[in-house]
Amino acid sequence: MHTDELFVAKALELIEKADVDAIMLKDAAGLLTPDRIRTLVPVLKEAIGERTLELHSHCLTGLAPLVYLEAVELGCDALHTSIAPMANGAAQPATQDIVRDLRALGYTVNVDDDIIDTISGKLTAIADEEDKPVGEPVAYSGLHFMHQLPGGMLSNFHSQLATAGLSHRFDELLHEVARVRSELAFPIMITPFAQFVGTQAVMNVISGERYSIVPNEIKKYVLGYYGALLAPIDPELHAKIVANGASNIPLEAAPIAPMLPDLRERHPNESMDLLLLRAMFAGTQVDEMKKAVAAGGNADEIPLPLLDLIKAIHQKSQTGRQALNAGNLQISIKKGEIENVA
């Protein structure tokens, strides 16, 4: 279902509706191959014109680094990477490796290698100290193209099944995800649809009777609450999902009223930026933000953290002396006065 033509049509739809500045090809499940990127990037570049084309992929099949290099050669403008050791595995390709390979191909990559190395060293030290795994290249898996789960969900499934003592059912769950995905008309496996499919698959495996328990989101999905499906769903399965889902979900979604007219009426003197914030943040959150700005900035920001720390220690000390060491700075505080600063 997800053909080059579909992605071109979606890109043109975004440009027509919102005149976007950039198009991002987001491959959270790491499905792109060198062959596919050779056909997809050229048609997208032709469709979007001078707009920026970004690529975001994950290393779940081990192909993403090669896909990235191919994409750049075909005209892709920006790549999303992760700094090792947070790269590879279920994450994006490593910044260090992609920068190295692009420079070897003759490209200029304006990043600060020293800063990247510093960040990488700190992350590696944290992983060593806390005994956390680091990203490693993975072997190719054909099953991945069947279930298409994003990296974050795969990591969570590993962890959750291990916690529940069900690690031995991991492959069974992946096969069920693949089956559910095909039955639900091949939704794109990114948030929130990947979570919808994954949750239904878990319930199918645990309950032992497929679709006997149907989450609200699955019923709403098949009823078209989240938009038109890419393909029809088997009528018997459709009827079972509707019957086993929550009875209070209407069979037809009510039209969603536009938010902007009401927001403009209630806040006639506010800018579009503030109205968009109010559309995204419920309750009084935007009013609290405005109060914080009016008071001189972010209420959670500490402009002078060391001085505030000294004051806090001084206020809490009832009697005696307190000492503070911060690198080469040593401060000794006696109740009522600062005794020594060196």
Residue, then its C-alpha position, 0 to 999 in steps of 0.5 A: m500500500h505504501t508506494d512511492e506514489l502514495f508518499v508523493a501524494k501525501a507530500l503534495e497534500l501537505i504543501e497544498k494545505a499548509d505550504v510547509d517549509a520542509i518534508m521529513l521522510k520518517d522511517a521509525a521502523g527502519l524499513l528503507t532499503p538502498d533500492r527503495i531510497r533510490t526510487l523514493v528520494p528522486v520523486l519526492k525531490e521533484a515533487i517538493g521543489e526547493r523545499t528541504l527533504e529530511l530523512h529519519s531512519h533507524c538501524l533495525t535491519g542494519l541498512a540505515p547507514l547505507v540508506y543515508l549515504e544513498a539518500v545524500e547522493l540523490g539530493c536529500d538535504a538533512l539527516h537525523t542521527s544519534i551520537a554513539p553510544m546512543a546510536n545503532g541498534a534500535a536507534q538512528p545511525a551514529t553521527q560519527d560514522i555518517v560524518r566520517d563516510l560523508r567526508a570520505l565521499g567528498y562532502t563538507v559536514n559542518v559539525d564540531d567533532d570535539i563536542i560530539d566526542t565529548i558528548s559520546g565520552k560522557l554517555t559511554a561513561i554513564a553507561d559503564e557506571e550504571d551498567k546500561p547497554v549501548g547501541e550495537p549494529v544488529a543483524y538483518s532480520g526479514l521478520h522485521f519487515m513483517h511486523q515493522l515495529p519502531g525501535g522504541m516499541l521493540s525495546n519496550f516489548h523486550s523489557q516488559l515481557a522480561t519483567a512479566g517472565l514472558s521473554h520466551r514469547f517475544d517471537e510469537l508476539l512479533h508474528e502476531v503484530a505482523r498478522v494484526r497489521s495486515e488485518l487492519a489494512f496496513p497502517i503506517m507503523i509510527t505513533p499512534f498506530a504502531q501502539f494501536v497495533g502492538t496493544q491489540a497484538v499483546m491482548n490477542v496473545i495474552s487472552g488466547e482469543r483473538y480480538s475478544i478484547v478490543p481497545n477503544e482506539i482500535k474500534k475508532y480506527v476501523l470506524g474511520y475516526y483517525g481518517a480513511l483506511l488505506a484498504p478495506i478490512d475483512p467484513e467479519l473481522h470488522a463486525k467482531i471489532v465493532a461488537n467487542g469494542a466499547s458500546n459507547i463509541p458511536l458508529e460514525a464520528a461526529p465532525i470535529a469543530p474548528m478550534l481557531p474561531d472559538l479561541r479567537e473569540r475568547h482571546p481576541n488580542e492574542s497572537m497566532d503563536l499564543l492561540l496555537l499554544r492554547a490549542m495544544f495546552a489545556g486549562t490554564q497552562v498558557d496563562e501560567m506561561k504568560k505570568a512567568v514571562a511577565a515576572g521576568g522569565n521562566a519560573d523554573e529557571i534559576p538564573l544564578p544557581l550557585l548563589d541560590l544554592i549558597k543562600a539555601i544552605h545558609q537559610k537551612s543552617q541553624t547553627g555552626r558552619q557549612a562548607l561548599n566545594a565546587g571544583n576549585l571553588q571552596i566556600s565556608i558559611k557560618k550562620g549569619e555571615i560568609e566566613n571564607v571564600a577561596 
